[in-house]
């Protein structure tokens, strides 16, 4: 956000939506953030949208150095009793910043999987015994699926590493995407052609409406008793998932 305020880059206040991810495909502890950053910002003086350059937001090297400084400052403040090694400053920190080459619409879908997903799903657990648990994971370097055989206590240790503390928010928003700039963001959405949501219409949509079944000919048989017929009476539209709590 500080770099984007520079007129050489964006010259406006950008927004950041950050999603915490703590595991690798093998359930190893690897905390990192996935961030969505709009390609532009809000000019604080002229109150208008300022687009960024094509395929370029801010310099990555400067961003990496600034991120390391901020991170280390907060780490020392939070953990004053722990001495951080000098090698942390000697090694380059890399912030991977790139455009959404596969389309901006696919990025929220990709990050949305991590919001309510656990470190490992049941489908990846191949088998389990008293002394071994075999899991399947994808080796990204070779692009092949591999199997890992873990002892039960090691499996539990890896799994519990990714259980967040109570009240911890996995999704955070900053800058233009924070609640403080909600009115400005709504104005920009209208300028970009986003249709306004009719609140009265959306409330009526949640009320169950009479179901007019299509002409299927014969109603399906009940899968439980294998005798009765299933006759549809009403349809209940799916409700959208509630947005994450703002902090």
C-alpha angles and dihedrals in degrees: 000000000000093000092046091056088066109101089223090069116021107331094210146077110278129196130234129199109192127194120191119226120181108177144064124220088270091052092251116153108263113149114197140143131243110205133192113207122181115234094248144015147228117274104231093208104039095031093225138119117273114195122214125233119283110277091349130091110157133341109280097212093053090045092052093049093047092047091052092051093049092045095049092047091054092044092054091047093049097040107030093157094060118082111219114215121246090236089076089070094042095055120077117245115217125209110193106219119171139145123262095261092173093055133284092252093064096053097072090046091053095048092042089069091066096051096076101013124112125222094264134014126219091247091065093055104091099184141330136210134173093277106022140045119190120205133181123227138167119250100217094194094057098024092231134122115245136184127232122199112208134180113242095251091049091049091051091046092053092046096049092050088073098049104109122219118267111276094017112140114221093193122056132174129206140181117359091003093056121102090254091071097038093117092050091048092052090051091052091049090054091049090052090053102260108159117238117248115241102225094196091052093046091052092051090051090065092060112095110251128204111274118233104199117216118241101275093154099223126035114238120261118252108261091213105052097019089217113070126072125239111234115188113225108166139009123219114204115227115258120228117249113261114257119253116274114263120234 
